[in-house]
Amino acid sequence: MPLECGIGDCVALVITRPDSEERKTGRNYVLLRLNDPNGEQLSEIKVPWPDGEPDPCEVQYRESDECVRLTNNATFADIPLRVSRLREVVANRRQRSPPKRFSSFSSTPCPVEESNQKKLHSALKDFVKEPLENGKWKHALKYLSAKNANADGFLTKDEQTVILHFLPTQSFSSKELKNICEVLRRTNVFGLSCLASFYELCLSLDQMALVRSAIESSDSLSEQCLAVLLNFVARCCRTKDNYPECFDTHAEMYELALSLMTVLTDVFGSRLVWENDLHHVAEEALEFSERLSEIVSLFNQIEVQQKYSERKREEEESQAQYRIEKISLPRRPLNW
């Protein structure tokens, strides 16, 4: 019988491997399995265990250290595990009814009957449980594509992450992928916690038009979304053949970057001062500004020297009393 201990409403089980599996892998470890209150598996952790040591004979949760300790007569292993995070995972797995919508703010509001919304909620929940099962994605996409479909608040953060991991693994055509991304954005499937990851996925899948429409729309973008977009622009590279014609474009981008730095510094100046985690950001911005200022000063000096040399050359040519030219005489063969 496996060892077990209670962690809140959940149970931690210690499972030892059979000898045949140990000989196959050549490594000794034990499995720590976490089950929710209903007995369903939440996760499974491989814990390395010293070769030749007896298997753990005791497991307990240490609240002071927030870890699970496995022990035998001579060895112990601590596995970090926060109860708050475990409760959050359990809460996200619970079945929730779809959000209710009302037609007005009257004293006795009447909920709007939305049978399609209930079907959409059920289809999405079924899909995130078994995303690779045949037909479940098409079934969910069918209700997502319906008129006035809105999945705002239907899925938890972990369930939204399932969709983000599912899309890159499928072989959709470019047309299908464009339609899927537009439907997911229009129906508000992703909340603020996953919207930045969704835009990052769209950029990696070459869905630039959708991201551009999101930027140009009236929808507000979080700091995480702006960070994803700025990081993508900063990573854009050019080939060597395009450098000459892209010089003006790069100069314009640097001017925009300076303007953006000015705006961000003005808006978030107090945070840069009072939040210790952002001090390095202010230092990097200052170093960047100093380097850019040095480059601008260097080009100004070059421009001044160039104008001086041109003016000096013109003065020398106007004051000279003679001019030296190099001539070449034609050579003709002599025919005797």
BATOR-516062 format. One record per residue (C-alpha): residue in one letter; x, y, z. Coordinates in pm, 1 decimal. Each point is the difference from the previous one (the first is absolute). Example, Ala and Ser with C-alpha at 12.3 -4.5 7.8 and 13.67 -1.06 7.14 Angstrom:
BEGIN
{residu=a, c1=1230.0, c2=-450.0, c3=780.0}
{residu=s, c1=137.0, c2=344.0, c3=-66.0}
//
This chain:
BEGIN
{residu=m, c1=0.0, c2=0.0, c3=0.0}
{residu=p, c1=151.8, c2=337.2, c3=-98.9}
{residu=l, c1=86.8, c2=260.4, c3=260.6}
{residu=e, c1=-229.5, c2=300.2, c3=12.2}
{residu=c, c1=-56.3, c2=323.6, c3=187.8}
{residu=g, c1=-263.2, c2=270.7, c3=-10.8}
{residu=i, c1=75.2, c2=347.0, c3=-136.9}
{residu=g, c1=-310.6, c2=207.1, c3=55.1}
{residu=d, c1=-278.9, c2=-176.7, c3=-187.2}
{residu=c, c1=249.6, c2=-182.8, c3=-221.6}
{residu=v, c1=204.9, c2=-314.6, c3=48.5}
{residu=a, c1=368.3, c2=-63.0, c3=-76.1}
{residu=l, c1=88.1, c2=-360.3, c3=-89.2}
{residu=v, c1=350.5, c2=-150.6, c3=-12.5}
{residu=i, c1=30.7, c2=-272.3, c3=-265.2}
{residu=t, c1=313.2, c2=-212.5, c3=-35.5}
{residu=r, c1=103.7, c2=-134.6, c3=-339.6}
{residu=p, c1=28.8, c2=-367.7, c3=-82.9}
{residu=d, c1=354.4, c2=-137.6, c3=-30.7}
{residu=s, c1=-43.9, c2=-68.7, c3=-372.5}
{residu=e, c1=-60.6, c2=367.1, c3=-73.5}
{residu=e, c1=299.6, c2=101.3, c3=209.9}
{residu=r, c1=229.0, c2=-235.3, c3=-193.8}
{residu=k, c1=-137.0, c2=137.5, c3=-326.9}
{residu=t, c1=64.7, c2=367.9, c3=78.1}
{residu=g, c1=307.8, c2=-45.0, c3=217.3}
{residu=r, c1=-116.9, c2=269.3, c3=240.9}
{residu=n, c1=-157.0, c2=-33.4, c3=339.8}
{residu=y, c1=-292.6, c2=224.5, c3=85.9}
{residu=v, c1=-338.6, c2=-7.2, c3=169.9}
{residu=l, c1=-323.6, c2=155.2, c3=-122.6}
{residu=l, c1=-192.5, c2=258.5, c3=200.0}
{residu=r, c1=-355.7, c2=17.0, c3=-127.7}
{residu=l, c1=-249.7, c2=270.5, c3=98.9}
{residu=n, c1=-371.7, c2=-78.5, c3=-11.9}
{residu=d, c1=-288.6, c2=243.7, c3=37.9}
{residu=p, c1=-286.8, c2=-55.8, c3=249.2}
{residu=n, c1=-182.9, c2=-210.7, c3=-262.0}
{residu=g, c1=298.1, c2=-230.8, c3=-44.2}
{residu=e, c1=95.9, c2=133.5, c3=-344.6}
{residu=q, c1=369.9, c2=47.3, c3=-67.9}
{residu=l, c1=125.7, c2=358.8, c3=6.7}
{residu=s, c1=367.9, c2=-59.0, c3=-69.7}
{residu=e, c1=281.8, c2=-249.9, c3=34.3}
{residu=i, c1=354.0, c2=88.6, c3=106.7}
{residu=k, c1=309.7, c2=-216.5, c3=-46.8}
{residu=v, c1=218.3, c2=28.0, c3=310.4}
{residu=p, c1=362.3, c2=-122.6, c3=-41.8}
{residu=w, c1=94.5, c2=-248.9, c3=268.7}
{residu=p, c1=352.6, c2=-123.3, c3=90.1}
{residu=d, c1=99.3, c2=-336.6, c3=-143.8}
{residu=g, c1=4.6, c2=-277.7, c3=254.0}
{residu=e, c1=-211.6, c2=192.1, c3=250.7}
{residu=p, c1=-323.3, c2=-154.1, c3=132.2}
{residu=d, c1=-322.5, c2=150.4, c3=-130.5}
{residu=p, c1=-163.6, c2=278.2, c3=204.4}
{residu=c, c1=-186.4, c2=-126.5, c3=304.0}
{residu=e, c1=-167.3, c2=327.4, c3=98.9}
{residu=v, c1=-151.3, c2=301.0, c3=-177.0}
{residu=q, c1=-119.9, c2=318.4, c3=165.5}
{residu=y, c1=-81.1, c2=357.7, c3=-95.7}
{residu=r, c1=201.8, c2=265.4, c3=183.9}
{residu=e, c1=-209.8, c2=315.4, c3=13.3}
{residu=s, c1=284.9, c2=214.0, c3=135.7}
{residu=d, c1=220.1, c2=-77.8, c3=-303.3}
{residu=e, c1=-288.2, c2=-51.2, c3=-247.3}
{residu=c, c1=141.1, c2=-328.4, c3=-123.5}
{residu=v, c1=-68.7, c2=-372.8, c3=-5.1}
{residu=r, c1=269.5, c2=-201.4, c3=179.7}
{residu=l, c1=77.4, c2=-361.1, c3=-90.7}
{residu=t, c1=212.3, c2=-184.6, c3=255.2}
{residu=n, c1=148.7, c2=-337.2, c3=80.9}
{residu=n, c1=243.3, c2=-93.0, c3=276.4}
{residu=a, c1=295.6, c2=189.5, c3=-151.1}
{residu=t, c1=-126.9, c2=220.7, c3=-285.5}
{residu=f, c1=-259.0, c2=271.0, c3=-53.0}
{residu=a, c1=-111.9, c2=206.2, c3=-299.4}
{residu=d, c1=-198.4, c2=327.2, c3=4.3}
{residu=i, c1=-230.8, c2=83.2, c3=-292.0}
{residu=p, c1=-121.0, c2=363.8, c3=1.2}
{residu=l, c1=-379.3, c2=23.0, c3=-15.3}
{residu=r, c1=-208.9, c2=305.8, c3=86.0}
{residu=v, c1=-347.0, c2=-65.4, c3=134.7}
{residu=s, c1=-130.1, c2=327.9, c3=-145.9}
{residu=r, c1=104.3, c2=-105.6, c3=-349.1}
{residu=l, c1=-148.4, c2=-346.6, c3=51.8}
{residu=r, c1=-333.0, c2=148.5, c3=106.8}
{residu=e, c1=2.6, c2=226.5, c3=-304.0}
{residu=v, c1=51.5, c2=-297.9, c3=-231.5}
{residu=v, c1=-281.9, c2=-192.3, c3=168.2}
{residu=a, c1=-233.3, c2=300.3, c3=-22.9}
{residu=n, c1=75.4, c2=41.7, c3=-370.5}
{residu=r, c1=-92.6, c2=-362.8, c3=-66.0}
{residu=r, c1=-344.5, c2=27.9, c3=153.3}
{residu=q, c1=-290.6, c2=7.9, c3=-240.0}
{residu=r, c1=-151.3, c2=345.2, c3=-15.2}
{residu=s, c1=-320.6, c2=119.5, c3=-157.7}
{residu=p, c1=33.4, c2=259.1, c3=-278.5}
{residu=p, c1=-21.5, c2=367.9, c3=100.3}
{residu=k, c1=-352.3, c2=141.3, c3=7.1}
{residu=r, c1=-86.1, c2=297.7, c3=-218.3}
{residu=f, c1=-281.7, c2=245.2, c3=63.1}
{residu=s, c1=-173.7, c2=236.1, c3=-238.6}
{residu=s, c1=-18.2, c2=294.9, c3=243.9}
{residu=f, c1=98.6, c2=127.2, c3=344.5}
{residu=s, c1=-353.6, c2=7.3, c3=137.9}
{residu=s, c1=-81.2, c2=-91.9, c3=359.8}
{residu=t, c1=-122.1, c2=-341.0, c3=-114.5}
{residu=p, c1=224.3, c2=-78.2, c3=-297.2}
{residu=c, c1=-112.4, c2=-273.0, c3=-232.0}
{residu=p, c1=278.5, c2=-223.1, c3=-131.8}
{residu=v, c1=26.2, c2=-29.9, c3=-375.0}
{residu=e, c1=-74.9, c2=-349.0, c3=-123.7}
{residu=e, c1=298.2, c2=-115.7, c3=-201.4}
{residu=s, c1=-25.7, c2=-365.9, c3=-84.7}
{residu=n, c1=287.8, c2=25.6, c3=-248.4}
{residu=q, c1=222.2, c2=142.6, c3=272.2}
{residu=k, c1=-63.3, c2=-303.2, c3=219.2}
{residu=k, c1=86.1, c2=-228.4, c3=-289.2}
{residu=l, c1=316.1, c2=200.0, c3=-65.5}
{residu=h, c1=97.6, c2=-24.5, c3=366.6}
{residu=s, c1=-48.5, c2=-377.2, c3=1.5}
{residu=a, c1=189.2, c2=-43.6, c3=-328.0}
{residu=l, c1=300.6, c2=199.0, c3=124.1}
{residu=k, c1=10.2, c2=-182.5, c3=332.7}
{residu=d, c1=-14.7, c2=-337.0, c3=-175.4}
{residu=f, c1=280.1, c2=102.2, c3=-234.8}
{residu=v, c1=247.5, c2=120.0, c3=265.2}
{residu=k, c1=-46.4, c2=-326.3, c3=193.2}
{residu=e, c1=99.7, c2=-216.3, c3=-299.4}
{residu=p, c1=145.1, c2=234.2, c3=-265.6}
{residu=l, c1=135.4, c2=-279.7, c3=-220.7}
{residu=e, c1=-323.0, c2=-196.9, c3=-20.0}
{residu=n, c1=-142.7, c2=-10.7, c3=-352.3}
{residu=g, c1=-279.0, c2=243.8, c3=-77.7}
{residu=k, c1=11.5, c2=206.5, c3=319.1}
{residu=w, c1=188.2, c2=294.6, c3=-150.7}
{residu=k, c1=-229.8, c2=18.5, c3=-302.8}
{residu=h, c1=-300.4, c2=-17.7, c3=231.4}
{residu=a, c1=129.9, c2=288.5, c3=213.4}
{residu=l, c1=99.0, c2=205.9, c3=-306.3}
{residu=k, c1=-350.0, c2=-43.8, c3=-141.9}
{residu=y, c1=-158.5, c2=175.0, c3=298.5}
{residu=l, c1=279.3, c2=257.8, c3=15.7}
{residu=s, c1=-73.1, c2=96.6, c3=-361.8}
{residu=a, c1=-371.0, c2=52.7, c3=71.8}
{residu=k, c1=-147.4, c2=349.4, c3=-13.0}
{residu=n, c1=30.5, c2=202.8, c3=323.6}
{residu=a, c1=208.8, c2=-272.9, c3=165.4}
{residu=n, c1=187.4, c2=126.4, c3=305.0}
{residu=a, c1=222.9, c2=-221.5, c3=214.2}
{residu=d, c1=110.6, c2=272.3, c3=240.5}
{residu=g, c1=58.6, c2=-156.2, c3=342.5}
{residu=f, c1=-70.9, c2=-355.5, c3=-112.3}
{residu=l, c1=350.0, c2=-144.4, c3=43.1}
{residu=t, c1=255.5, c2=19.0, c3=277.6}
{residu=k, c1=361.5, c2=98.7, c3=-61.3}
{residu=d, c1=114.2, c2=-362.8, c3=-15.0}
{residu=e, c1=-279.4, c2=-87.3, c3=-244.1}
{residu=q, c1=91.1, c2=293.9, c3=-223.0}
{residu=t, c1=359.8, c2=-122.6, c3=2.8}
{residu=v, c1=-121.1, c2=-335.9, c3=-134.2}
{residu=i, c1=-128.5, c2=176.0, c3=-314.1}
{residu=l, c1=325.9, c2=194.8, c3=-38.4}
{residu=h, c1=199.5, c2=-324.4, c3=11.4}
{residu=f, c1=-243.4, c2=-180.4, c3=-230.1}
{residu=l, c1=1.9, c2=236.4, c3=-299.8}
{residu=p, c1=372.8, c2=-23.8, c3=-94.9}
{residu=t, c1=-14.9, c2=-380.6, c3=2.7}
{residu=q, c1=-267.9, c2=-20.3, c3=-270.4}
{residu=s, c1=53.7, c2=17.5, c3=-376.8}
{residu=f, c1=-249.9, c2=271.8, c3=-87.8}
{residu=s, c1=12.0, c2=174.1, c3=-336.3}
{residu=s, c1=77.1, c2=372.4, c3=-2.4}
{residu=k, c1=-365.0, c2=80.7, c3=-71.1}
{residu=e, c1=-124.9, c2=-223.8, c3=282.2}
{residu=l, c1=257.3, c2=141.8, c3=241.0}
{residu=k, c1=-100.1, c2=356.9, c3=-83.3}
{residu=n, c1=-367.5, c2=-79.6, c3=56.5}
{residu=i, c1=72.0, c2=-178.7, c3=330.2}
{residu=c, c1=206.8, c2=287.7, c3=140.6}
{residu=e, c1=-261.1, c2=257.0, c3=-102.1}
{residu=v, c1=-277.6, c2=-206.3, c3=161.0}
{residu=l, c1=196.8, c2=-42.1, c3=324.0}
{residu=r, c1=61.9, c2=374.4, c3=22.7}
{residu=r, c1=-355.5, c2=99.9, c3=-91.9}
{residu=t, c1=-158.5, c2=-233.0, c3=254.7}
{residu=n, c1=229.4, c2=110.6, c3=286.9}
{residu=v, c1=119.2, c2=-351.8, c3=78.3}
{residu=f, c1=320.9, c2=130.7, c3=158.8}
{residu=g, c1=-7.0, c2=221.2, c3=306.7}
{residu=l, c1=258.6, c2=253.3, c3=111.1}
{residu=s, c1=223.6, c2=-269.6, c3=148.2}
{residu=c, c1=42.6, c2=-179.2, c3=-336.6}
{residu=l, c1=-67.3, c2=272.4, c3=-257.4}
{residu=a, c1=368.7, c2=91.4, c3=-29.8}
{residu=s, c1=88.6, c2=-366.3, c3=-60.4}
{residu=f, c1=-272.5, c2=-15.6, c3=-266.5}
{residu=y, c1=143.5, c2=299.7, c3=-187.4}
{residu=e, c1=347.6, c2=-150.8, c3=30.0}
{residu=l, c1=-134.5, c2=-320.8, c3=-153.1}
{residu=c, c1=-162.7, c2=197.6, c3=-283.2}
{residu=l, c1=332.6, c2=169.3, c3=-75.8}
{residu=s, c1=180.5, c2=-333.8, c3=-7.5}
{residu=l, c1=-267.8, c2=-133.6, c3=-238.8}
{residu=d, c1=38.2, c2=303.2, c3=-234.3}
{residu=q, c1=-345.6, c2=138.2, c3=80.4}
{residu=m, c1=118.8, c2=361.2, c3=-26.4}
{residu=a, c1=-330.5, c2=136.0, c3=-131.1}
{residu=l, c1=-187.1, c2=-115.1, c3=309.9}
{residu=v, c1=255.1, c2=155.7, c3=236.6}
{residu=r, c1=-4.5, c2=323.3, c3=-200.6}
{residu=s, c1=-379.6, c2=15.7, c3=19.3}
{residu=a, c1=19.3, c2=-54.3, c3=377.6}
{residu=i, c1=245.5, c2=289.1, c3=32.9}
{residu=e, c1=-213.3, c2=231.3, c3=-213.3}
{residu=s, c1=-324.6, c2=-92.4, c3=179.5}
{residu=s, c1=-141.0, c2=170.1, c3=307.9}
{residu=d, c1=87.2, c2=-299.2, c3=218.6}
{residu=s, c1=240.5, c2=84.1, c3=280.3}
{residu=l, c1=330.4, c2=-188.3, c3=6.3}
{residu=s, c1=160.4, c2=-108.4, c3=325.7}
{residu=e, c1=366.0, c2=51.7, c3=85.4}
{residu=q, c1=66.5, c2=-366.1, c3=-79.8}
{residu=c, c1=-148.6, c2=41.9, c3=-349.5}
{residu=l, c1=205.8, c2=312.7, c3=-63.7}
{residu=a, c1=313.3, c2=-182.0, c3=118.2}
{residu=v, c1=-65.4, c2=-283.6, c3=-247.4}
{residu=l, c1=-50.7, c2=243.8, c3=-288.8}
{residu=l, c1=307.9, c2=207.8, c3=84.8}
{residu=n, c1=213.4, c2=-312.4, c3=34.8}
{residu=f, c1=-116.7, c2=-120.5, c3=-341.1}
{residu=v, c1=85.6, c2=333.2, c3=-164.3}
{residu=a, c1=340.9, c2=6.8, c3=167.4}
{residu=r, c1=80.4, c2=-349.5, c3=-131.8}
{residu=c, c1=-87.1, c2=85.8, c3=-360.5}
{residu=c, c1=317.9, c2=-39.8, c3=-205.1}
{residu=r, c1=104.3, c2=91.3, c3=-353.1}
{residu=t, c1=226.7, c2=-171.8, c3=-247.7}
{residu=k, c1=329.2, c2=155.8, c3=-105.4}
{residu=d, c1=-136.7, c2=78.8, c3=-345.4}
{residu=n, c1=-271.9, c2=216.8, c3=151.2}
{residu=y, c1=225.4, c2=206.2, c3=226.0}
{residu=p, c1=47.9, c2=302.7, c3=-231.5}
{residu=e, c1=-368.2, c2=62.1, c3=-67.5}
{residu=c, c1=-92.1, c2=-80.8, c3=359.6}
{residu=f, c1=231.1, c2=261.5, c3=150.3}
{residu=d, c1=-264.6, c2=271.8, c3=-13.3}
{residu=t, c1=-256.8, c2=-240.5, c3=142.2}
{residu=h, c1=230.0, c2=-87.9, c3=289.1}
{residu=a, c1=66.8, c2=366.8, c3=70.0}
{residu=e, c1=-373.6, c2=61.1, c3=16.7}
{residu=m, c1=-41.2, c2=-300.3, c3=231.7}
{residu=y, c1=267.0, c2=137.4, c3=234.1}
{residu=e, c1=-179.9, c2=334.5, c3=13.0}
{residu=l, c1=-323.9, c2=-179.6, c3=83.2}
{residu=a, c1=182.0, c2=-204.2, c3=265.8}
{residu=l, c1=126.5, c2=318.9, c3=162.5}
{residu=s, c1=-348.9, c2=149.5, c3=-8.7}
{residu=l, c1=-141.0, c2=-318.0, c3=152.1}
{residu=m, c1=264.3, c2=3.1, c3=274.8}
{residu=t, c1=-92.7, c2=358.8, c3=80.4}
{residu=v, c1=-369.3, c2=-84.5, c3=25.7}
{residu=l, c1=56.8, c2=-314.4, c3=209.4}
{residu=t, c1=237.4, c2=181.1, c3=234.3}
{residu=d, c1=-253.8, c2=277.8, c3=46.5}
{residu=v, c1=-288.2, c2=-242.9, c3=65.6}
{residu=f, c1=182.1, c2=-253.9, c3=217.2}
{residu=g, c1=253.6, c2=232.9, c3=160.4}
{residu=s, c1=-130.6, c2=-50.8, c3=352.5}
{residu=r, c1=8.8, c2=-379.7, c3=-37.8}
{residu=l, c1=360.5, c2=15.0, c3=-120.7}
{residu=v, c1=91.0, c2=188.2, c3=318.4}
{residu=w, c1=-200.1, c2=-185.3, c3=263.7}
{residu=e, c1=3.1, c2=-360.9, c3=-124.7}
{residu=n, c1=336.0, c2=-167.1, c3=56.4}
{residu=d, c1=-60.8, c2=-257.7, c3=-273.2}
{residu=l, c1=-9.2, c2=276.9, c3=-262.8}
{residu=h, c1=322.5, c2=177.5, c3=95.0}
{residu=h, c1=200.2, c2=-202.6, c3=-253.1}
{residu=v, c1=-246.6, c2=108.9, c3=-271.0}
{residu=a, c1=73.2, c2=364.8, c3=75.3}
{residu=e, c1=375.1, c2=-69.5, c3=-7.3}
{residu=e, c1=-23.8, c2=-175.9, c3=-337.7}
{residu=a, c1=-208.2, c2=285.5, c3=-143.8}
{residu=l, c1=256.4, c2=252.5, c3=127.2}
{residu=e, c1=291.6, c2=-195.0, c3=-150.5}
{residu=f, c1=-183.9, c2=-28.3, c3=-332.0}
{residu=s, c1=-68.2, c2=374.2, c3=-3.9}
{residu=e, c1=363.9, c2=79.3, c3=80.4}
{residu=r, c1=129.3, c2=-227.2, c3=-278.5}
{residu=l, c1=-245.0, c2=147.8, c3=-245.8}
{residu=s, c1=99.7, c2=351.1, c3=105.7}
{residu=e, c1=367.7, c2=-85.4, c3=-58.4}
{residu=i, c1=-80.2, c2=-131.6, c3=-348.1}
{residu=v, c1=-197.6, c2=314.7, c3=-85.3}
{residu=s, c1=285.8, c2=220.1, c3=123.7}
{residu=l, c1=248.8, c2=-200.4, c3=-207.3}
{residu=f, c1=-203.4, c2=46.0, c3=-316.9}
{residu=n, c1=-32.9, c2=371.4, c3=73.0}
{residu=q, c1=379.5, c2=26.7, c3=24.6}
{residu=i, c1=40.2, c2=-188.2, c3=-328.0}
{residu=e, c1=-247.1, c2=233.7, c3=-168.4}
{residu=v, c1=183.3, c2=308.1, c3=131.1}
{residu=q, c1=336.8, c2=-134.8, c3=-121.3}
{residu=q, c1=-147.2, c2=-81.1, c3=-339.5}
{residu=k, c1=-137.3, c2=354.0, c3=-44.1}
{residu=y, c1=333.4, c2=148.1, c3=113.3}
{residu=s, c1=198.5, c2=-210.9, c3=-247.1}
{residu=e, c1=-233.1, c2=96.9, c3=-286.9}
{residu=r, c1=25.5, c2=370.0, c3=84.7}
{residu=k, c1=378.6, c2=-19.5, c3=28.0}
{residu=r, c1=27.3, c2=-176.5, c3=-334.4}
{residu=e, c1=-210.2, c2=269.3, c3=-168.2}
{residu=e, c1=216.2, c2=276.1, c3=149.9}
{residu=e, c1=321.9, c2=-163.1, c3=-117.9}
{residu=e, c1=-130.9, c2=-42.4, c3=-354.0}
{residu=s, c1=-114.0, c2=363.1, c3=-23.5}
{residu=q, c1=337.0, c2=144.5, c3=123.2}
{residu=a, c1=234.8, c2=-211.7, c3=-215.3}
{residu=q, c1=194.7, c2=177.2, c3=-281.4}
{residu=y, c1=54.3, c2=-314.4, c3=-200.7}
{residu=r, c1=-156.2, c2=-337.8, c3=-56.7}
{residu=i, c1=165.1, c2=-336.7, c3=-43.6}
{residu=e, c1=-152.4, c2=-250.0, c3=-233.1}
{residu=k, c1=117.1, c2=-342.0, c3=-102.0}
{residu=i, c1=3.0, c2=-63.4, c3=-372.7}
{residu=s, c1=68.4, c2=-316.3, c3=-195.6}
{residu=l, c1=157.7, c2=4.1, c3=-347.8}
{residu=p, c1=-129.2, c2=-243.0, c3=-259.2}
{residu=r, c1=241.5, c2=-266.9, c3=-114.3}
{residu=r, c1=3.9, c2=-95.5, c3=-366.1}
{residu=p, c1=201.5, c2=-283.7, c3=-151.9}
{residu=l, c1=255.5, c2=89.8, c3=-268.5}
{residu=n, c1=-34.9, c2=-190.2, c3=-323.2}
{residu=w, c1=341.2, c2=-27.6, c3=-179.0}
//
